[in-house]
Amino acid sequence: MINTRSTQTSSGGKTGLQTVILIAMMFLGYTMIYIDKLSISISLVPMSKDLGISPSQKGLIMSAFFLGYAIMQVPIGFLNTKIGSKKILTVSIFALGLFAALFSFGTSVIYFVLIRFLSGALAHSGYAQSVSKEVQANVPVSQRTFANGILLSSSGIASILGPIFVSPAVQNLGYKQTYIILTVIALVIGLVLVAIIPNSDHAQMANTNGEYVTKVSLGKILSNQIVWLLLICDFFVNAVMYGVINWTPSFLTSDEVGFTLTQQGKMTSVAGAFFLIGALGGSYLVGKFFADRERDVIAVFAILGSVALFTAFHIPHGDAMNMIPMTICFAIGDLSYAIAFTTLLSLPLKRFKPAEFAPSYACVAMGGILGGFIAPYSIGFLVEKTGGYASVFTSFLVVGLLFALAIRFLPKHYAPIDEAPVMTETEELLEHEL
C-alpha cells in the first residue's frame, strides 16, 4: 500500500494523506478520460447504421483522435514543464466535456473526424503525462509502480462502468443524449479537480545537483536509448489494447457473432473487471516482488494476453453459450495486458530524471498514441477488405509477440532515480523567490 506517513518532497512537502487524496482525484479524472475513449466504440455501432458510416470511416473517426493526441504530445510535455501539471489536468477534463457535447451534434464523417482530432489534441494529450509527473514528484520510488497501477486501473473501472451504463444508455436514450450526460459528468469532475488539486506544482524542477532548470533540450531527450525502446514497446502494447477497445463492440455485435449491444456490454465489463484486477494486483506484486525483473513480467504477459485474444476469435460463434468461453478469453487477455501495460509505464517513473520527465514521458507516450492511431483504421480496413475479423485477431497475436521481443532489448540493469532530496532552507527560499 501507499505509505501514508508524513513525507517531504521537492514540491514543498506533501503529507502522505495529501498524496493519497491527490491520487484519488487524479484517478477520478483518469476514469473519465477512459470512459470518453470507450464510449466512441460503443456509440459508433448505432451511428454507423443511422448515418451510413462504413467500417473504414469508423476506423478513420477513431484514428483521428490518436493523430491529434500524438501531434500535441511533445508540445504539451514542454508546456507541462513550464506551467505545471494542475493547469493541464483541469483544462484537459473541461475540454473533454466540451468536445463530448460538440460530438453529440454531429451528422457527417468529416465533422466527427475533426471533433475527435481536437479532443485528442486538446483534451487528452496532457492528462497522462501530468498525472505521471505528479506521481514522480510525490511518491517514493519503491511505491511508484503500485501508485501508477492504481491510476491506470481506472481503465478497468471505465471498462466496467462504460459498457454497463454507456451501452444501455446509447441503446435506450440514443448516442446524442448519452454524450450530453457524459459532458455534465466531465464538467463536475473538472470542478472537483480545480478544488482539490493543490497549487504545489512548480515548473522548475530540481536536478540531481540541487540546481533548478527551466529548459530541457529535445535533442538530449531523443538521444536517450531508453526513450526510444520504451516508445516502441508502448506502440505495440497500445496497438493491441486500443484495437481491442475500439473494435470489440463491433466484432461482438457483427453478423459474424450476433450478440446484442447489451450482451457485448456485459462481456466487455467482465473483461474490464479483470483489467482492473491486473492493473492493481499486478502492479502491487511486480513492485513488491519483481522490481528488478520488469522485462520478464512484460514479456510473459504480452505473450499470454495475445494468445488469449487469438483464442477468443476461434471459439465457435453464433450461440449464446459461447459467451462464457469467449468472455474468459477476453478476460485473460485484458488481465495480461493490464499487467504488461502498467509495468511498462512504471519504468519511466524510475528511469527518467525529474527535470526531463514530462517531455521524455511525452515521447514515450507518443509511441503508444501512434499505435492507437494506426490500429483502429488498420482494423477497419482489414474488416472491410476481408469481410471478417480473422485477420484482425491474427494481427493481435503477431503484434503481441513483437512487443514481447522488443522489451528484451531494454537494459536490465539501471540506476533507479532516487527520491528528490529534501530542500535546504536556502533552496526553499530560492524556490519561493522564483
matplotlib code that plots the C-alpha trace (Angstrom):
import matplotlib.pyplot as plt

x = [0.0, 1.0, 2.7, 0.5, 3.2, 4.2, 6.9, 8.6, 9.2, 10.9, 7.5, 7.3, 6.4, 3.1, 1.9, 1.1, -2.6, -2.4, -0.7, -3.5, -6.1, -4.2, -4.0, -7.7, -8.7, -6.5, -7.9, -11.4, -10.3, -8.5, -11.7, -13.5, -10.7, -11.0, -14.8, -14.6, -12.3, -14.6, -17.9, -16.8, -16.5, -20.0, -21.7, -20.3, -22.4, -25.8, -24.2, -22.9, -26.4, -28.1, -25.6, -24.3, -20.8, -18.6, -16.0, -13.1, -14.8, -15.4, -11.7, -10.9, -13.0, -11.3, -7.8, -8.3, -8.4, -5.0, -3.5, -4.4, -3.2, 0.2, 0.8, 0.3, 2.1, 5.6, 4.5, 2.2, 5.2, 7.3, 4.3, 3.9, 7.4, 6.8, 3.4, 2.9, 0.6, -2.6, -3.5, -3.1, -5.0, -8.0, -8.1, -8.0, -11.1, -13.1, -12.0, -13.1, -16.6, -16.7, -15.8, -18.2, -21.0, -19.9, -19.6, -23.3, -24.4, -22.5, -24.1, -21.2, -18.0, -15.8, -17.3, -16.8, -13.2, -12.5, -14.0, -12.2, -9.0, -9.4, -10.4, -7.2, -5.1, -6.5, -8.3, -6.4, -2.8, -1.7, -3.5, -1.5, 1.9, 0.7, -0.6, 2.7, 4.7, 2.7, 3.4, 7.1, 7.1, 5.1, 5.5, 8.6, 10.4, 9.6, 5.8, 5.6, 4.8, 1.8, 0.7, 0.9, -1.1, -3.8, -4.2, -4.1, -6.6, -9.1, -9.1, -10.5, -13.1, -14.1, -14.2, -16.7, -18.8, -18.7, -20.4, -22.7, -24.0, -23.0, -24.2, -27.8, -27.8, -26.9, -29.4, -32.3, -31.6, -29.6, -26.0, -26.7, -28.4, -25.7, -23.0, -24.8, -24.8, -21.1, -20.5, -22.2, -20.2, -16.9, -17.6, -18.4, -15.2, -13.3, -14.7, -13.7, -10.1, -9.9, -11.0, -8.9, -5.6, -3.2, -1.2, 2.1, 3.4, 6.3, 7.5, 11.1, 12.3, 15.3, 18.1, 20.4, 22.8, 20.0, 20.0, 16.9, 16.4, 13.7, 14.8, 15.1, 16.7, 14.6, 17.8, 19.1, 15.9, 15.8, 19.4, 18.3, 18.1, 15.7, 13.2, 13.2, 12.9, 10.0, 8.4, 8.5, 7.1, 4.4, 3.5, 3.0, 1.0, -1.3, -1.9, -3.3, -5.2, -6.9, -7.5, -9.4, -11.1, -12.3, -13.4, -14.7, -18.2, -18.4, -17.0, -19.3, -22.4, -21.5, -23.4, -20.3, -21.0, -24.5, -24.6, -26.8, -25.2, -26.3, -24.8, -21.5, -21.6, -21.8, -18.9, -16.6, -17.5, -16.3, -13.1, -12.8, -13.0, -10.1, -8.2, -8.8, -7.5, -4.4, -3.6, -4.0, -2.9, -0.2, 1.4, 1.4, 3.0, 5.5, 6.5, 7.0, 8.5, 9.7, 11.1, 14.2, 12.5, 10.1, 11.3, 10.4, 7.0, 6.1, 7.3, 5.4, 2.1, 2.3, 2.5, -0.2, -2.6, -2.0, -2.6, -5.8, -7.2, -6.3, -8.2, -11.3, -11.9, -11.6, -14.3, -17.4, -19.7, -23.5, -24.5, -25.2, -23.5, -20.3, -20.4, -18.8, -15.6, -15.3, -15.6, -13.0, -10.5, -11.1, -10.8, -7.4, -6.3, -7.3, -5.7, -2.5, -2.3, -3.1, -0.1, 2.2, 0.9, 1.1, 4.6, 5.8, 4.5, 6.1, 9.5, 9.7, 8.9, 12.1, 14.4, 13.8, 15.2, 12.6, 13.8, 13.3, 10.4, 7.4, 8.9, 10.6, 7.3, 5.6, 7.9, 7.2, 3.5, 3.6, 4.7, 1.7, -0.6, 0.7, -0.2, -3.6, -3.9, -2.8, -4.7, -8.3, -8.0, -6.0, -8.5, -11.4, -9.5, -8.9, -12.6, -13.8, -11.4, -11.6, -15.2, -14.4, -12.3, -9.9, -7.0, -7.6, -7.1, -4.1, -2.6, -3.2, -1.1, 1.7, 1.9, 1.9, 4.8, 6.7, 6.0, 7.4, 10.5, 11.1, 11.1, 14.0, 16.2, 15.7, 18.8, 18.1, 20.3, 19.9, 20.4, 16.8, 16.1, 16.1, 13.5, 14.2, 16.3, 14.7, 15.4, 17.7, 16.5, 18.4, 16.8, 13.3, 13.9, 15.1, 12.1, 9.7, 11.5, 11.2]
y = [0.0, 3.6, 5.0, 7.5, 8.7, 12.4, 12.8, 15.8, 16.2, 18.7, 20.3, 21.6, 18.8, 17.0, 14.6, 11.1, 11.8, 14.7, 12.4, 9.8, 12.4, 13.7, 10.2, 9.7, 12.8, 12.1, 8.6, 10.2, 12.3, 9.3, 7.3, 10.0, 10.0, 6.3, 6.4, 9.0, 6.7, 3.7, 5.5, 6.2, 2.5, 1.9, 4.9, 4.2, 1.0, 2.7, 5.8, 3.7, 2.3, 5.7, 7.7, 5.0, 5.0, 2.3, 0.2, 2.2, 5.5, 4.3, 3.5, 6.9, 8.6, 6.6, 7.1, 10.9, 11.1, 9.4, 11.6, 14.7, 13.0, 12.2, 15.6, 17.5, 15.1, 16.6, 20.3, 19.7, 17.9, 21.0, 23.2, 21.0, 21.7, 25.4, 26.0, 22.9, 19.9, 21.3, 23.7, 21.0, 18.4, 20.6, 22.1, 18.6, 17.5, 20.7, 20.3, 16.7, 17.7, 20.4, 18.1, 15.4, 17.9, 19.0, 15.4, 14.8, 17.4, 15.8, 14.4, 13.9, 11.8, 14.9, 16.6, 13.6, 13.2, 16.9, 16.8, 13.6, 15.1, 18.2, 16.1, 14.0, 17.1, 19.5, 17.3, 14.0, 14.8, 16.3, 14.3, 11.1, 12.8, 15.3, 12.5, 10.6, 13.8, 14.2, 10.6, 11.0, 14.2, 12.9, 9.2, 7.3, 5.2, 1.9, 2.7, 4.3, 1.0, 0.4, 4.1, 4.1, 0.8, 2.4, 5.3, 3.1, 0.7, 3.5, 1.9, -1.2, 0.8, 2.6, -0.8, -1.9, 1.2, 2.2, -0.9, -1.3, 2.3, 3.7, 0.7, 0.7, 4.5, 4.5, 1.7, 3.3, 7.0, 7.4, 8.5, 12.2, 12.2, 9.9, 12.4, 15.3, 13.2, 12.5, 16.2, 17.1, 14.4, 15.7, 19.3, 18.2, 16.2, 19.2, 21.4, 18.8, 18.7, 22.5, 22.5, 19.5, 19.5, 21.8, 24.5, 22.9, 22.0, 24.2, 24.5, 24.5, 21.0, 20.1, 18.1, 15.7, 18.6, 20.5, 23.1, 24.4, 24.2, 25.6, 24.5, 20.9, 20.0, 17.9, 16.7, 15.3, 13.5, 12.0, 10.8, 8.6, 5.0, 4.2, 6.7, 5.0, 1.5, 2.4, 4.3, 1.2, -1.0, 1.5, 1.5, -2.3, -2.6, 0.3, -1.1, -4.2, -2.6, 0.1, -2.3, -4.4, -1.5, 0.2, -2.9, -5.4, -3.9, -4.0, -7.6, -9.0, -7.3, -8.2, -10.7, -12.9, -13.3, -11.9, -10.6, -7.6, -4.3, -5.0, -8.6, -7.3, -4.7, -7.4, -9.3, -6.4, -5.3, -8.7, -8.3, -4.7, -6.1, -8.4, -5.4, -3.7, -6.8, -7.0, -3.3, -3.2, -6.7, -6.9, -3.6, -4.3, -7.7, -6.5, -3.6, -5.8, -8.9, -8.3, -4.8, -5.9, -8.2, -6.0, -7.2, -10.8, -9.8, -7.8, -10.4, -13.3, -11.4, -9.9, -13.5, -14.8, -12.0, -12.2, -15.9, -15.5, -12.9, -15.0, -18.0, -15.8, -15.4, -19.2, -20.1, -21.0, -18.1, -17.8, -19.4, -17.6, -20.5, -19.4, -16.1, -17.8, -19.2, -16.1, -13.9, -15.9, -15.5, -11.7, -11.6, -13.3, -11.1, -7.9, -9.2, -10.0, -6.8, -4.8, -6.3, -5.7, -2.2, -0.9, -2.5, -0.9, 2.6, 2.4, 2.3, 6.0, 6.9, 5.1, 5.8, 9.4, 12.4, 14.7, 17.8, 15.8, 13.7, 15.4, 15.7, 12.3, 10.7, 12.5, 11.0, 7.5, 8.2, 9.4, 5.9, 4.4, 7.0, 6.3, 2.6, 3.7, 5.8, 3.1, 0.2, 1.4, 2.5, -0.6, -2.9, -1.1, -1.6, -5.3, -5.9, -4.1, -5.9, -9.4, -9.3, -10.6, -10.4, -13.4, -11.2, -8.8, -11.3, -12.7, -9.2, -9.1, -12.2, -11.0, -7.5, -9.0, -11.3, -8.3, -6.5, -9.4, -9.4, -5.6, -5.4, -7.8, -5.1, -2.8, -2.8, -4.9, -3.2, 0.5, 3.1, 4.0, 7.7, 8.3, 10.5, 14.1, 15.3, 17.4, 21.0, 23.0, 26.3, 28.2, 26.2, 26.7, 30.5, 30.4, 28.5, 31.0, 33.9, 32.2]
z = [0.0, -0.5, 2.6, 4.4, 6.7, 6.5, 3.9, 2.2, -1.5, -3.8, -4.4, -0.9, 1.5, 1.0, 3.7, 2.8, 3.3, 0.8, -1.7, -1.3, -1.9, -4.9, -6.4, -5.7, -7.5, -10.5, -10.6, -10.9, -13.9, -15.4, -15.3, -17.2, -19.8, -20.4, -20.5, -23.2, -25.2, -24.7, -25.4, -29.0, -29.9, -28.4, -29.9, -33.4, -33.5, -33.9, -35.5, -38.4, -39.0, -38.7, -40.8, -43.1, -41.8, -43.3, -41.3, -42.8, -41.9, -38.4, -38.2, -39.5, -36.8, -34.1, -35.6, -35.9, -32.1, -31.8, -34.5, -32.6, -29.4, -30.9, -32.6, -29.3, -27.0, -27.1, -27.2, -24.2, -22.5, -22.7, -21.7, -18.7, -17.6, -18.0, -16.4, -14.2, -14.0, -12.3, -15.1, -17.7, -15.7, -15.1, -18.7, -20.1, -18.3, -19.2, -22.8, -22.8, -21.7, -24.4, -27.2, -26.0, -26.2, -29.7, -30.8, -30.0, -32.6, -35.5, -38.6, -41.0, -41.0, -41.6, -38.5, -36.3, -37.5, -36.7, -33.2, -32.3, -33.6, -31.4, -28.4, -28.7, -29.3, -26.6, -24.1, -23.8, -24.8, -21.5, -18.9, -18.6, -18.6, -16.0, -13.7, -14.1, -13.3, -10.1, -9.1, -9.7, -7.6, -4.7, -4.4, -3.2, -5.9, -4.2, -4.4, -7.8, -9.7, -7.4, -7.4, -11.2, -11.3, -9.2, -11.6, -14.7, -13.2, -14.0, -17.4, -15.8, -13.9, -17.1, -18.9, -16.3, -16.0, -19.6, -21.1, -18.1, -18.3, -21.7, -23.8, -22.3, -22.4, -26.1, -26.8, -24.9, -24.9, -28.1, -28.5, -28.6, -25.2, -23.8, -24.8, -23.1, -19.9, -20.3, -20.8, -17.5, -15.6, -17.1, -16.0, -12.5, -12.3, -13.7, -10.9, -8.3, -9.7, -9.5, -5.9, -4.7, -6.5, -4.6, -6.2, -5.3, -8.7, -9.9, -13.4, -12.2, -11.4, -9.2, -10.9, -9.1, -8.1, -6.4, -9.2, -10.8, -14.5, -16.8, -20.2, -21.5, -24.8, -27.1, -28.7, -25.4, -24.8, -28.3, -27.8, -24.9, -26.0, -23.2, -24.6, -28.0, -26.7, -24.4, -27.3, -29.5, -26.7, -26.0, -29.7, -29.7, -26.4, -27.4, -30.9, -29.3, -26.4, -28.5, -31.3, -28.8, -27.0, -30.2, -32.2, -29.7, -29.6, -33.4, -33.5, -30.9, -32.4, -36.0, -38.1, -37.6, -33.9, -33.4, -29.8, -28.9, -27.7, -24.2, -24.3, -25.5, -22.8, -20.1, -21.8, -22.0, -18.5, -17.2, -19.2, -17.8, -14.3, -15.0, -16.4, -13.1, -11.2, -13.4, -13.0, -9.2, -8.3, -10.9, -10.2, -6.4, -6.9, -9.5, -7.4, -4.3, -5.7, -9.3, -9.2, -10.9, -13.4, -15.2, -18.6, -17.9, -16.5, -19.5, -22.0, -20.3, -20.0, -23.5, -24.9, -22.7, -23.5, -27.2, -27.3, -25.2, -27.6, -30.6, -29.0, -28.3, -32.0, -32.7, -30.3, -32.4, -33.0, -33.2, -29.8, -26.6, -24.7, -26.4, -24.4, -21.4, -23.0, -25.2, -22.2, -20.3, -23.2, -23.4, -19.6, -19.6, -22.4, -20.5, -17.3, -19.0, -20.9, -17.8, -16.1, -19.1, -19.7, -16.1, -15.6, -18.8, -17.9, -14.4, -16.0, -17.0, -13.3, -12.3, -15.2, -16.2, -14.4, -12.8, -14.8, -18.1, -17.1, -18.8, -22.3, -22.0, -21.0, -23.8, -26.3, -25.0, -24.9, -28.5, -29.5, -27.7, -29.2, -32.7, -32.0, -31.0, -34.2, -36.6, -35.1, -35.4, -39.0, -40.0, -38.4, -40.2, -43.5, -42.8, -41.9, -45.0, -47.3, -45.9, -44.8, -41.3, -38.2, -38.7, -39.9, -37.0, -34.3, -36.1, -36.1, -32.3, -31.9, -34.1, -32.6, -29.1, -29.9, -31.3, -28.0, -26.0, -28.2, -28.2, -24.4, -24.2, -25.7, -22.7, -20.5, -17.4, -15.0, -14.3, -11.5, -10.3, -9.9, -6.2, -4.5, -4.8, -1.9, 0.8, 0.0, 2.2, 3.7, 1.0, -1.8, -0.3, -0.2, -3.8, -4.9, -3.2, -4.8, -8.2]

ax = plt.figure().add_subplot(projection="3d")
ax.plot(x, y, z, "-o")
ax.set_aspect("equal")
plt.show()
